[in-house]
Amino acid sequence: EIYLIKALGYDKLVFGPDVKVEVHPFPHGSAMMEAFMAGQLDICYVGSVPTVNAWARGAKLKIIAGVNYGGTSLVVRTDRGINSIKDLDGKKVAVPGPGNFQDVVLRSIILPKAGLKPKDKGGTVEIVYLKPAEMRTALLTGQVDAAIVWEPHVTMMLKEGGDKVKILVHWKEVGWEGKYPSSTIIASEE
């Protein structure tokens, strides 16, 4: 989206003609916040959990806006017998990155509802980290049993997967009546 904004020249409308805007993609919010804290980025569109984690570690940042309200859903393969959260027992779930919003939601909200824990915490659910595009491929080819991700990736998975996939936990069921910003726009205090 930011590439389209830049290509259309909207960055000049926002920042003015004398400000050079560079766009840097990152695999996940935790990596982005490391670059932000190292002074390599001035403004970020990043998940709310990496933002809070960086702030707790002393990052000098200002939250400009909460964005991407709701939108995080858990999508599962229909051929794996997953009809409830409890059915994730022994399954492999793809997450966009360690410590990001979806990782925290899976670990602290969704899995505990069924008494489940990730393997790295002594449980039975294997969590693997993949970029959203890789998650779609892994889910559709059966390399993972489920994936938790934000829109528009959820809709893309459903469209591409047809009857092979379905939503197990809809974004409105995650909590807060679906009124949660899963991302933020932050800027350096400088």
Stockholm file with secondary structure:
# STOCKHOLM 1.0

chainA/1-190         EIYLIKALGYDKLVFGPDVKVEVHPFPHGSAMMEAFMAGQLDICYVGSVPTVNAWARGAKLKIIAGVNYGGTSLVVRTDRGINSIKDLDGKKVAVPGPGNFQDVVLRSIILPKAGLKPKDKGGTVEIVYLKPAEMRTALLTGQVDAAIVWEPHVTMMLKEGGDKVKILVHWKEVGWEGKYPSSTIIASEE
#=GR chainA/1-190 SS CHHHHHHTTHHHHHHCTTCCCCCCCCSSHHHHHHHHHTTSCSEEEEEHHHHHHHHHTTCCEEEEEEEEESCCEEEEEGGGTCCSGGGGTTCEEEESSTTSHHHHHIIIIIHHHTTCCBGGGTSSBEEEECCHHHHHHHHHTTSSSEEEECTTHHHHHHHHHGGGEEEEECGGGSSGGGCCEEEEEEEECC
#=GC SS_cons         CHHHHHHTTHHHHHHCTTCCCCCCCCSSHHHHHHHHHTTSCSEEEEEHHHHHHHHHTTCCEEEEEEEEESCCEEEEEGGGTCCSGGGGTTCEEEESSTTSHHHHHIIIIIHHHTTCCBGGGTSSBEEEECCHHHHHHHHHTTSSSEEEECTTHHHHHHHHHGGGEEEEECGGGSSGGGCCEEEEEEEECC
//
